[in-house]
Amino acid sequence: MNEDHQDVKHLKDAIRAASDKKILLYCAASDTKTTSKSNEPYFPGKLGEVDAIGAADWDHRRKPYVGADARFLFPGDYVLHDQNMVPVAEGGNSAATALASALVALVLFCLKKDGQPFGGEIRSSMSRLFTSLAYVDTKFSSFVDNRDLLQVNEDGTGATYQAVASRCKIYFASRTNSKEEVLSK
């Protein structure tokens, strides 16, 4: 990639402008699959305004091809379907990125629907939420597990937007990265 090419400069400017407007930006992490064979950060993931997302398997382990630039891991297996609605085994970093973006959209929707103003810096708050939801041991490094956020309510009903918004506010306010500490509040 020619960093000096006018199209690249325009894209970088657009990314920085979006970030300045507090728009969250996610991209697929680099990978070492047969198509790229590179562990170098992808563009635009190497820019500081963008978080790279990698794929994990069903056991929450980093897929072997995920590059070191992946900040968070989301499911990358069996998240896509073919034209006959048959699950496709491999979705990869791109599918994981779509899931990360969808979780952010759900969180923002629930907060807005609940009438809770979003306080603070949005990117750091979402990063704190992802970090709080992530496994932190070496086996499950950075896999974001949203089950606690979307858990069934005590009465057996599904998570309402109010419940999700309330849990998010606790995570955002937390100064810890431990799910156990946040959930005990």
KEMARLUM-86570 format. One record per atom (N, C-alpha, C): residue number from 1; atom name; x, y, z. Coordinates in Angstrom, 2 decimals, always signed. Each point is the difference from the previous one (the first is absolute). Layout:
R num atomo      c1      c2      c3
R NUM    CA       X       Y       Z
...
***
This chain:
R num atomo      c1      c2      c3
R   1     N   +0.85   -1.18   +0.00
R   1    CA   -0.85   +1.18   +0.00
R   1     C   +0.89   +1.24   +0.00
R   2     N   -0.29   +0.88   -0.88
R   2    CA   +0.75   +1.24   -0.11
R   2     C   -0.63   +1.03   +0.95
R   3     N   +0.67   +0.24   +1.11
R   3    CA   -0.51   +0.93   +1.02
R   3     C   -0.17   +1.42   -0.55
R   4     N   +0.72   +0.32   -1.07
R   4    CA   -0.07   +1.35   -0.55
R   4     C   -1.05   +0.15   -1.10
R   5     N   -0.66   -1.10   -0.36
R   5    CA   -1.01   +0.08   -1.05
R   5     C   -1.16   +0.88   +0.48
R   6     N   -0.53   +0.78   -0.90
R   6    CA   -1.05   +0.97   +0.36
R   6     C   -1.25   -0.70   +0.57
R   7     N   -0.37   -1.15   -0.53
R   7    CA   -1.17   -0.72   +0.52
R   7     C   +0.23   -0.45   +1.45
R   8     N   +1.21   -0.45   +0.30
R   8    CA   +0.33   -0.42   +1.36
R   8     C   -0.05   +1.20   +0.94
R   9     N   +0.54   +1.11   -0.43
R   9    CA   -0.04   +1.22   +0.82
R   9     C   -1.44   +0.44   +0.27
R  10     N   -0.86   -0.09   -1.03
R  10    CA   -1.41   +0.38   +0.18
R  10     C   -0.70   -0.94   +0.99
R  11     N   +0.29   -1.28   -0.10
R  11    CA   -0.60   -0.96   +0.93
R  11     C   +0.47   +0.25   +1.42
R  12     N   +1.29   +0.27   +0.17
R  12    CA   +0.51   +0.32   +1.34
R  12     C   -0.68   +1.25   +0.56
R  13     N   -0.17   +0.99   -0.83
R  13    CA   -0.68   +1.23   +0.43
R  13     C   -1.44   -0.29   +0.41
R  14     N   -0.69   -0.84   -0.77
R  14    CA   -1.39   -0.36   +0.31
R  14     C   -0.07   -0.77   +1.32
R  15     N   +0.93   -0.89   +0.24
R  15    CA   +0.03   -0.77   +1.25
R  15     C   +0.24   +0.93   +1.18
R  16     N   +0.92   +0.91   -0.13
R  16    CA   +0.28   +0.95   +1.08
R  16     C   -1.19   +0.92   +0.26
R  17     N   -0.67   +0.43   -1.07
R  17    CA   -1.19   +0.85   +0.15
R  17     C   -1.12   -0.76   +0.71
R  18     N   -0.18   -1.27   -0.36
R  18    CA   -1.03   -0.82   +0.65
R  18     C   +0.34   -0.19   +1.48
R  19     N   +1.24   -0.26   +0.30
R  19    CA   +0.42   -0.17   +1.39
R  19     C   -0.20   +1.29   +0.79
R  20     N   +0.32   +1.13   -0.61
R  20    CA   -0.21   +1.29   +0.66
R  20     C   -1.46   +0.24   +0.34
R  21     N   -0.89   -0.60   -0.79
R  21    CA   -1.45   +0.13   +0.24
R  21     C   -0.51   -1.11   +0.92
R  22     N   +0.91   -0.73   +0.64
R  22    CA   -0.33   -1.06   +0.96
R  22     C   -0.68   -1.20   -0.65
R  23     N   +0.28   -0.23   -1.27
R  23    CA   -0.50   -1.18   -0.69
R  23     C   +0.98   -1.14   +0.28
R  24     N   -0.53   -1.13   +0.46
R  24    CA   +0.83   -1.15   +0.32
R  24     C   +0.38   -0.73   -1.28
R  25     N   +1.26   -0.38   -0.10
R  25    CA   +0.51   -0.63   -1.21
R  25     C   +0.68   -1.33   +0.35
R  26     N   -0.49   -1.07   -0.65
R  26    CA   +0.55   -1.33   +0.19
R  26     C   +0.37   -0.56   -1.38
R  27     N   +1.02   -0.84   -0.03
R  27    CA   +0.37   -0.67   -1.25
R  27     C   +0.50   -1.40   +0.33
R  28     N   +0.07   -0.83   -1.01
R  28    CA   +0.53   -1.35   +0.17
R  28     C   +1.50   +0.06   +0.28
R  29     N   +0.43   -0.84   +0.90
R  29    CA   +1.43   -0.09   +0.31
R  29     C   +0.75   -0.62   -1.17
R  30     N   +1.31   +0.17   +0.01
R  30    CA   +0.82   -0.66   -1.02
R  30     C   -0.10   -1.51   +0.18
R  31     N   +0.33   -0.72   -1.06
R  31    CA   -0.02   -1.46   +0.12
R  31     C   +1.10   -0.62   -0.83
R  32     N   +0.21   -1.27   +0.24
R  32    CA   +1.05   -0.73   -0.71
R  32     C   -0.61   -1.12   -0.84
R  33     N   -1.23   +0.19   -0.46
R  33    CA   -0.61   -0.99   -0.90
R  33     C   +0.76   +0.00   -1.32
R  34     N   -0.36   -0.90   -0.86
R  34    CA   +0.72   -0.15   -1.27
R  34     C   -0.09   +1.23   -0.89
R  35     N   -1.02   +0.84   +0.18
R  35    CA   -0.14   +1.15   -0.88
R  35     C   +0.98   +1.12   +0.32
R  36     N   +0.37   +0.16   +1.26
R  36    CA   +0.86   +1.14   +0.33
R  36     C   +1.35   -0.41   +0.57
R  37     N   +0.03   -1.05   +0.79
R  37    CA   +1.22   -0.48   +0.64
R  37     C   +0.78   +1.13   +0.67
R  38     N   -0.72   +0.86   +0.67
R  38    CA   +0.66   +1.13   +0.64
R  38     C   -0.52   +0.18   +1.41
R  39     N   +0.90   +0.27   +0.91
R  39    CA   -0.39   +0.31   +1.36
R  39     C   +0.10   +1.52   +0.24
R  40     N   +0.27   +0.74   -1.07
R  40    CA   +0.05   +1.45   +0.10
R  40     C   -1.41   +0.54   +0.21
R  41     N   -0.16   +1.03   +0.81
R  41    CA   -1.33   +0.59   +0.18
R  41     C   -0.58   +0.46   -1.33
R  42     N   -1.27   -0.30   -0.18
R  42    CA   -0.69   +0.44   -1.21
R  42     C   -0.27   +1.49   +0.08
R  43     N   -0.16   +0.59   -1.16
R  43    CA   -0.50   +1.36   -0.07
R  43     C   -1.51   -0.12   -0.08
R  44     N   -0.78   +0.65   +0.79
R  44    CA   +0.34   +1.13   +0.86
R  44     C   +0.27   -0.37   +1.46
R  45     N   +0.08   -1.30   +0.30
R  45    CA   +0.18   -0.42   +1.39
R  45     C   +1.26   +0.51   +0.65
R  46     N   +0.98   +0.33   -0.79
R  46    CA   +1.24   +0.50   +0.59
R  46     C   -0.10   +1.45   +0.43
R  47     N   -1.10   +0.66   -0.37
R  47    CA   -0.21   +1.38   +0.46
R  47     C   -0.52   -0.01   +1.43
R  48     N   +0.40   +0.95   +0.79
R  48    CA   -0.39   +0.05   +1.40
R  48     C   -1.48   +0.20   +0.24
R  49     N   -0.72   +0.47   -0.99
R  49    CA   -1.43   +0.28   +0.16
R  49     C   -0.87   -1.24   -0.22
R  50     N   +0.60   -1.10   -0.40
R  50    CA   -0.75   -1.20   -0.38
R  50     C   +0.44   -1.17   +0.88
R  51     N   -0.96   -0.80   +0.48
R  51    CA   +0.31   -1.20   +0.77
R  51     C   -0.15   -1.23   -0.90
R  52     N   +1.03   -0.84   -0.01
R  52    CA   -0.02   -1.22   -0.81
R  52     C   -0.65   -1.13   +0.80
R  53     N   -0.87   -0.75   -0.67
R  53    CA   -0.74   -1.11   +0.62
R  53     C   +0.43   -1.30   -0.66
R  54     N   +0.25   -1.01   +0.82
R  54    CA   +0.39   -1.31   -0.50
R  54     C   -1.04   -1.06   +0.31
R  55     N   +0.16   -1.15   -0.63
R  55    CA   -0.94   -1.11   +0.13
R  55     C   +0.47   -1.00   +1.06
R  56     N   -1.00   -0.56   +0.69
R  56    CA   +0.25   -1.06   +0.96
R  56     C   -0.85   -1.21   -0.39
R  57     N   +0.42   -1.17   +0.46
R  57    CA   -0.79   -1.21   -0.27
R  57     C   -1.08   -0.19   +1.05
R  58     N   -0.71   -1.09   -0.06
R  58    CA   -1.11   -0.25   +0.93
R  58     C   +0.46   -0.16   +1.43
R  59     N   +1.27   -0.32   +0.18
R  59    CA   +0.55   -0.13   +1.35
R  59     C   +0.65   +1.29   +0.48
R  60     N   -0.28   +1.10   -0.71
R  60    CA   +0.47   +1.34   +0.35
R  60     C   +1.49   +0.20   -0.19
R  61     N   +0.62   -0.87   -0.76
R  61    CA   +1.44   +0.12   -0.26
R  61     C   +0.23   +0.77   -1.29
R  62     N   +1.06   +0.79   +0.01
R  62    CA   +0.42   +0.76   -1.19
R  62     C   +0.22   -0.97   -1.15
R  63     N   -0.56   +0.33   -1.17
R  63    CA   +0.24   -0.83   -1.18
R  63     C   +1.49   +0.12   -0.36
R  64     N   +0.61   -1.06   -0.50
R  64    CA   +1.45   +0.01   -0.22
R  64     C   +0.48   +1.05   -1.00
R  65     N   -0.85   +0.45   -0.87
R  65    CA   +0.40   +0.97   -1.03
R  65     C   -0.14   +1.46   +0.45
R  66     N   -0.58   +0.25   +1.17
R  66    CA   -0.27   +1.38   +0.43
R  66     C   +1.31   +0.69   +0.34
R  67     N   +0.20   +1.17   -0.58
R  67    CA   +1.21   +0.77   +0.22
R  67     C   +0.09   +0.58   +1.41
R  68     N   +1.18   +0.42   +0.35
R  68    CA   +0.27   +0.53   +1.34
R  68     C   -0.68   +1.35   +0.22
R  69     N   -0.50   +0.64   -1.05
R  69    CA   -0.62   +1.31   +0.15
R  69     C   -1.44   -0.06   +0.51
R  70     N   -0.56   -1.20   +0.14
R  70    CA   -1.38   -0.13   +0.48
R  70     C   -0.10   +0.46   +1.44
R  71     N   -0.80   +1.02   +0.22
R  71    CA   -0.17   +0.52   +1.36
R  71     C   -1.01   -0.84   +0.78
R  72     N   -1.06   -0.44   -0.68
R  72    CA   -1.02   -0.83   +0.63
R  72     C   -0.35   -1.14   -0.94
R  73     N   -0.48   -1.10   +0.59
R  73    CA   -0.44   -1.15   -0.77
R  73     C   -1.50   -0.19   +0.16
R  74     N   -0.66   -0.33   -1.10
R  74    CA   -1.42   -0.33   -0.02
R  74     C   -0.15   -1.31   -0.76
R  75     N   -1.16   -0.66   +0.11
R  75    CA   -0.17   -1.27   -0.72
R  75     C   +0.27   +0.16   -1.49
R  76     N   +0.71   -0.97   -0.56
R  76    CA   +0.30   +0.02   -1.43
R  76     C   -0.40   -1.28   -0.70
R  77     N   -0.56   -0.97   +0.73
R  77    CA   -0.46   -1.26   -0.58
R  77     C   -1.53   -0.06   +0.02
R  78     N   -0.58   -0.49   -1.06
R  78    CA   -1.43   -0.24   -0.09
R  78     C   -0.85   +1.24   +0.28
R  79     N   +0.45   +1.13   -0.45
R  79    CA   -0.77   +1.24   +0.17
R  79     C   -0.64   +0.44   -1.32
R  80     N   +0.37   -0.67   -1.09
R  80    CA   -0.55   +0.32   -1.31
R  80     C   -0.76   -1.20   -0.56
R  81     N   -0.88   +0.27   -0.96
R  81    CA   -0.75   -1.06   -0.67
R  81     C   +0.16   +0.15   -1.50
R  82     N   -0.11   -1.12   -0.72
R  82    CA   +0.03   +0.09   -1.45
R  82     C   -1.40   +0.35   -0.52
R  83     N   -0.18   +0.01   -1.31
R  83    CA   -1.28   +0.41   -0.59
R  83     C   -1.14   -0.93   +0.38
R  84     N   +0.30   -1.23   +0.45
R  84    CA   -1.02   -0.95   +0.43
R  84     C   -0.19   +0.01   +1.52
R  85     N   +0.57   +1.01   +0.65
R  85    CA   -0.08   +0.16   +1.46
R  85     C   +0.70   -1.12   +0.77
R  86     N   +1.01   -0.61   -0.62
R  86    CA   +0.81   -1.01   +0.66
R  86     C   +1.19   +0.72   +0.64
R  87     N   +0.27   -0.26   +1.29
R  87    CA   +1.13   +0.67   +0.64
R  87     C   +1.32   -0.29   -0.69
R  88     N   +0.80   +1.03   -0.15
R  88    CA   +1.33   -0.10   -0.59
R  88     C   +0.99   -0.06   +1.15
R  89     N   +0.88   -1.00   -0.04
R  89    CA   +0.92   -0.22   +1.12
R  89     C   +0.88   +1.21   +0.29
R  90     N   +0.53   +0.61   -1.03
R  90    CA   +0.97   +1.08   +0.21
R  90     C   -0.56   +1.34   -0.41
R  91     N   -0.05   +0.92   +0.94
R  91    CA   -0.40   +1.37   -0.29
R  91     C   +1.20   +0.91   +0.02
R  92     N   +0.92   -0.27   +0.90
R  92    CA   +1.25   +0.74   +0.08
R  92     C   -0.09   +1.35   +0.69
R  93     N   +1.07   +0.77   -0.19
R  93    CA   +0.11   +1.31   +0.64
R  93     C   -1.09   +0.97   -0.45
R  94     N   -0.40   -0.08   -1.25
R  94    CA   -1.05   +0.91   -0.49
R  94     C   -1.32   -0.26   +0.69
R  95     N   -0.37   -1.27   +0.16
R  95    CA   -1.25   -0.33   +0.70
R  95     C   +0.09   +0.42   +1.46
R  96     N   +1.15   -0.22   +0.63
R  96    CA   +0.18   +0.41   +1.40
R  96     C   -0.13   +1.51   +0.13
R  97     N   +0.50   +0.74   -0.96
R  97    CA   -0.11   +1.47   +0.02
R  97     C   -1.45   +0.43   -0.10
R  98     N   -0.77   -0.68   -0.84
R  98    CA   -1.43   +0.32   -0.10
R  98     C   -0.71   -0.24   +1.34
R  99     N   +0.36   -1.07   +0.70
R  99    CA   -0.61   -0.27   +1.31
R  99     C   +0.39   +1.07   +1.03
R 100     N   +1.25   +0.42   -0.02
R 100    CA   +0.42   +1.07   +0.92
R 100     C   -0.78   +1.27   -0.26
R 101     N   -0.14   +0.37   -1.26
R 101    CA   -0.76   +1.20   -0.37
R 101     C   -1.46   -0.13   +0.40
R 102     N   -0.56   -1.18   -0.17
R 102    CA   -1.40   -0.22   +0.37
R 102     C   -0.20   +0.13   +1.51
R 103     N   +0.95   -0.49   +0.79
R 103    CA   -0.11   +0.13   +1.45
R 103     C   +0.04   +1.47   +0.40
R 104     N   +0.88   +0.77   -0.60
R 104    CA   +0.07   +1.44   +0.28
R 104     C   -1.32   +0.67   -0.37
R 105     N   -0.55   -0.34   -1.16
R 105    CA   -1.28   +0.59   -0.42
R 105     C   -1.11   -0.35   +0.98
R 106     N   -0.03   -1.25   +0.47
R 106    CA   -1.01   -0.42   +0.97
R 106     C   +0.14   +0.79   +1.31
R 107     N   +1.21   +0.14   +0.48
R 107    CA   +0.24   +0.74   +1.24
R 107     C   -0.45   +1.45   -0.15
R 108     N   +0.39   +0.64   -1.08
R 108    CA   -0.40   +1.40   -0.21
R 108     C   -1.51   +0.14   -0.13
R 109     N   -0.65   -0.95   -0.69
R 109    CA   -1.46   +0.01   -0.12
R 109     C   -0.66   -0.13   +1.37
R 110     N   +0.46   -0.95   +0.79
R 110    CA   -0.61   -0.23   +1.33
R 110     C   +0.16   +1.22   +0.89
R 111     N   +1.17   +0.63   -0.02
R 111    CA   +0.22   +1.19   +0.81
R 111     C   -0.93   +1.14   -0.45
R 112     N   -0.10   +0.19   -1.32
R 112    CA   -0.86   +1.07   -0.51
R 112     C   -1.47   -0.29   +0.29
R 113     N   -0.43   -1.23   -0.23
R 113    CA   -1.39   -0.38   +0.24
R 113     C   -0.37   +0.16   +1.46
R 114     N   +0.94   -0.26   +0.88
R 114    CA   -0.23   +0.11   +1.44
R 114     C   +0.08   +1.45   +0.48
R 115     N   +0.37   +0.90   -0.91
R 115    CA   +0.08   +1.41   +0.36
R 115     C   +1.23   +0.35   +0.81
R 116     N   +0.98   -0.88   -0.02
R 116    CA   +1.23   +0.26   +0.74
R 116     C   +0.98   +0.72   -0.91
R 117     N   +0.39   +1.19   +0.39
R 117    CA   +0.98   +0.70   -0.83
R 117     C   +1.33   -0.74   +0.04
R 118     N   +0.66   +0.03   -1.12
R 118    CA   +1.30   -0.64   -0.03
R 118     C   +1.02   +0.99   +0.50
R 119     N   +0.53   -0.27   +1.16
R 119    CA   +0.98   +0.90   +0.58
R 119     C   +1.40   -0.48   -0.26
R 120     N   +0.92   +0.91   -0.08
R 120    CA   +1.39   -0.37   -0.16
R 120     C   +0.40   -0.19   -1.45
R 121     N   +1.20   -0.44   -0.18
R 121    CA   +0.57   -0.21   -1.31
R 121     C   -0.44   -1.37   -0.50
R 122     N   -0.67   -0.02   -1.13
R 122    CA   -0.65   -1.23   -0.49
R 122     C   +0.99   -1.12   -0.32
R 123     N   +1.11   +0.31   -0.63
R 123    CA   +0.94   -1.06   -0.37
R 123     C   +0.61   -0.65   +1.22
R 124     N   +0.40   +0.80   +0.97
R 124    CA   +0.60   -0.60   +1.20
R 124     C   -1.05   -0.75   +0.80
R 125     N   -1.25   +0.48   +0.00
R 125    CA   -1.06   -0.71   +0.71
R 125     C   -0.28   -1.36   -0.64
R 126     N   -0.06   -0.05   -1.31
R 126    CA   -0.23   -1.28   -0.69
R 126     C   +1.19   -0.93   +0.19
R 127     N   +1.20   +0.54   -0.03
R 127    CA   +1.18   -0.83   +0.25
R 127     C   -0.03   -0.56   +1.41
R 128     N   -0.41   +0.82   +0.96
R 128    CA   -0.12   -0.46   +1.39
R 128     C   -1.08   -1.09   +0.10
R 129     N   -1.12   +0.18   -0.72
R 129    CA   -1.04   -1.02   +0.00
R 129     C   +0.54   -1.30   -0.58
R 130     N   +0.63   +0.07   -1.18
R 130    CA   +0.56   -1.21   -0.61
R 130     C   +1.02   -0.66   +0.92
R 131     N   +0.87   +0.79   +0.60
R 131    CA   +1.02   -0.54   +0.90
R 131     C   -0.64   -0.65   +1.21
R 132     N   -1.04   +0.62   +0.54
R 132    CA   -0.68   -0.57   +1.16
R 132     C   -0.69   -1.31   -0.35
R 133     N   -0.50   -0.12   -1.20
R 133    CA   -0.68   -1.22   -0.43
R 133     C   +0.97   -1.08   -0.46
R 134     N   +1.26   +0.35   -0.22
R 134    CA   +0.97   -0.94   -0.58
R 134     C   +0.56   -0.95   +1.05
R 135     N   +0.32   -1.19   -0.48
R 135    CA   +0.77   -0.91   +0.82
R 135     C   +1.39   +0.59   +0.12
R 136     N   +0.58   -0.10   +1.17
R 136    CA   +1.32   +0.63   +0.18
R 136     C   +1.13   -0.99   +0.23
R 137     N   -0.30   -1.31   +0.04
R 137    CA   +1.11   -0.93   +0.16
R 137     C   +0.65   -0.25   -1.36
R 138     N   +1.14   -0.68   +0.01
R 138    CA   +0.75   -0.16   -1.25
R 138     C   -0.70   -0.91   -0.99
R 139     N   -0.77   -0.95   +0.46
R 139    CA   -0.69   -0.91   -0.91
R 139     C   -1.08   +0.72   -0.80
R 140     N   -0.69   +0.93   +0.63
R 140    CA   -1.12   +0.68   -0.66
R 140     C   +0.29   +1.48   -0.20
R 141     N   +1.22   +0.34   -0.18
R 141    CA   +0.43   +1.38   -0.09
R 141     C   -0.89   +0.85   -0.91
R 142     N   -0.61   +1.00   +0.56
R 142    CA   -0.77   +1.06   -0.64
R 142     C   -1.27   -0.43   -0.72
R 143     N   -0.50   -1.23   +0.24
R 143    CA   -1.27   -0.41   -0.61
R 143     C   -1.14   +0.71   +0.73
R 144     N   -0.79   +0.77   -0.74
R 144    CA   -1.10   +0.76   +0.58
R 144     C   -1.21   -0.91   +0.10
R 145     N   -0.43   -0.25   +1.23
R 145    CA   -1.13   -0.88   +0.28
R 145     C   -1.17   +0.86   +0.46
R 146     N   -0.98   +0.18   -0.87
R 146    CA   -1.09   +0.92   +0.32
R 146     C   -1.14   -0.66   +0.77
R 147     N   +0.15   -1.25   +0.43
R 147    CA   -1.09   -0.68   +0.71
R 147     C   -0.41   +0.71   +1.28
R 148     N   +0.96   +0.55   +0.74
R 148    CA   -0.35   +0.71   +1.23
R 148     C   -0.81   +1.26   -0.30
R 149     N   +0.33   +0.66   -1.07
R 149    CA   -0.70   +1.22   -0.39
R 149     C   -1.41   -0.30   -0.47
R 150     N   -0.17   -1.12   -0.69
R 150    CA   -1.30   -0.34   -0.61
R 150     C   -0.71   -1.13   +0.72
R 151     N   +0.37   -0.25   +1.24
R 151    CA   -0.55   -1.13   +0.76
R 151     C   -1.51   +0.11   +0.21
R 152     N   -0.61   -1.15   +0.21
R 152    CA   -1.42   -0.07   +0.27
R 152     C   -0.27   +0.63   +1.36
R 153     N   -1.10   +0.70   +0.12
R 153    CA   -0.37   +0.65   +1.26
R 153     C   -0.41   -1.04   +1.04
R 154     N   -0.03   +0.41   +1.25
R 154    CA   -0.35   -0.91   +1.10
R 154     C   -1.37   -0.64   -0.19
R 155     N   -0.93   +0.68   -0.66
R 155    CA   -1.34   -0.55   -0.22
R 155     C   -0.07   -0.92   -1.21
R 156     N   +1.15   -0.28   -0.64
R 156    CA   +0.04   -0.91   -1.12
R 156     C   -0.22   +0.64   -1.35
R 157     N   -0.31   +1.28   -0.03
R 157    CA   -0.19   +0.70   -1.27
R 157     C   +1.34   +0.38   -0.59
R 158     N   -0.01   +0.26   -1.28
R 158    CA   +1.22   +0.44   -0.67
R 158     C   +0.45   +1.36   +0.50
R 159     N   +1.24   +0.32   -0.29
R 159    CA   +0.55   +1.28   +0.43
R 159     C   -0.75   +1.14   -0.69
R 160     N   -0.57   +0.87   +0.78
R 160    CA   -0.69   +1.17   -0.55
R 160     C   +1.01   +1.09   -0.28
R 161     N   -0.41   +1.00   -0.75
R 161    CA   +0.92   +1.10   -0.25
R 161     C   +0.36   +0.70   +1.30
R 162     N   -0.95   +0.02   +0.97
R 162    CA   +0.29   +0.63   +1.28
R 162     C   +1.10   -0.77   +0.75
R 163     N   -0.09   -1.34   -0.05
R 163    CA   +1.00   -0.82   +0.69
R 163     C   +1.37   +0.17   -0.64
R 164     N   +0.04   -0.02   -1.33
R 164    CA   +1.28   +0.18   -0.69
R 164     C   +0.58   +1.38   +0.31
R 165     N   -0.84   +1.04   -0.06
R 165    CA   +0.46   +1.36   +0.29
R 165     C   +0.53   +0.10   +1.43
R 166     N   -0.71   -0.60   +0.93
R 166    CA   +0.43   +0.04   +1.41
R 166     C   +1.34   -0.70   +0.18
R 167     N   +0.15   -1.17   -0.61
R 167    CA   +1.28   -0.73   +0.11
R 167     C   +1.13   +0.79   -0.64
R 168     N   -0.29   +0.64   -1.14
R 168    CA   +1.04   +0.80   -0.67
R 168     C   +0.45   +1.15   +0.89
R 169     N   -0.93   +0.66   +0.63
R 169    CA   +0.37   +1.13   +0.87
R 169     C   +0.92   -0.47   +1.12
R 170     N   -0.24   -1.20   +0.53
R 170    CA   +0.87   -0.55   +1.04
R 170     C   +1.39   -0.26   -0.57
R 171     N   +0.07   -0.61   -1.18
R 171    CA   +1.30   -0.26   -0.62
R 171     C   +0.73   +1.30   -0.31
R 172     N   -0.71   +0.99   -0.54
R 172    CA   +0.63   +1.27   -0.34
R 172     C   +0.54   +0.69   +1.24
R 173     N   -0.72   -0.09   +1.11
R 173    CA   +0.41   +0.68   +1.23
R 173     C   +1.11   -0.75   +0.72
R 174     N   +0.17   -1.26   -0.33
R 174    CA   +0.98   -0.83   +0.70
R 174     C   +1.42   +0.43   -0.33
R 175     N   +0.83   -0.05   +0.98
R 175    CA   +1.43   +0.27   -0.21
R 175     C   +0.79   -1.30   +0.01
R 176     N   -0.71   -1.13   -0.05
R 176    CA   +0.64   -1.29   +0.02
R 176     C   -0.18   -0.70   -1.33
R 177     N   +0.82   -0.97   -0.29
R 177    CA   -0.17   -0.80   -1.21
R 177     C   -0.54   -1.38   +0.34
R 178     N   -0.47   -0.21   +1.22
R 178    CA   -0.47   -1.29   +0.42
R 178     C   -1.51   -0.10   -0.11
R 179     N   -0.48   -0.95   -0.79
R 179    CA   -1.44   -0.22   -0.14
R 179     C   -0.61   -0.35   +1.35
R 180     N   +0.72   -0.81   +0.78
R 180    CA   -0.54   -0.45   +1.28
R 180     C   -0.26   +1.18   +0.93
R 181     N   +0.91   +0.95   +0.05
R 181    CA   -0.19   +1.17   +0.86
R 181     C   -1.17   +0.85   -0.47
R 182     N   -0.13   +0.18   -1.32
R 182    CA   -1.08   +0.82   -0.54
R 182     C   -1.34   -0.66   +0.27
R 183     N   -0.09   -1.31   -0.24
R 183    CA   -1.27   -0.70   +0.16
R 183     C   -0.43   -0.13   +1.44
R 184     N   +0.94   +0.11   +0.93
R 184    CA   -0.37   -0.11   +1.42
R 184     C   -0.63   +1.28   +0.53
R 185     N   +0.06   +1.08   -0.78
R 185    CA   -0.57   +1.27   +0.45
R 185     C   -1.49   +0.03   -0.13
***
